[in-house]
Amino acid sequence: MPKLSSRKALDLSGLLLDSMPPILRAIRETMRNTKDSQLTVPQFRVLGYVSLQSCTNKQLADWQGVSLPAMSRMVDCLVRRELLIRTADTVDRRQVNLQLSKRGKEEFERLRLHVQTALAERLAALSKADRATVAAGLTALKETL
């Protein structure tokens, strides 16, 4: 793995850190302005993570950077709202896996499309060349991180 000692690499990592708050703010504003959704951004993120793979409360807590009890409360809420389903692990019955319910999948996909559409409207203000640059940069970033 290459060392990040160059000034350009440090500047780029600073730009990345500085870019995250406005990106998250745009997502949060879009979700708050969605009248028919009662999901918080952290709940939306949990549904997004679970949409990619079955996981446990502990995996979600580690990924989200919260305590296990805090994640358990959030998961309990999402299970009560029938957005997540708990299933016993086939190998270790003490382990509980989480999956999206049909309703959870539909709600996540609906909200994701809504957020994507709102972000697309903002990105449309960029020139075609800038959009291509952003796309290439985000693709490289996703692959690197």
Secondary structure, 3 states (H helix, E strand, C coil): CCCCCCHHHHHHHHHHHHHHHHHHHHHHHHHHCCCCCCCCHHHHHHHHHHHHCCECHHHHHHHHCCCHHHHHHHHHHHHHCCCEEEEECCCCCCCEEEEECHHHHHHHHHHHHHHHHHHHHHHCCCCHHHHHHHHHHHHHHHHHC
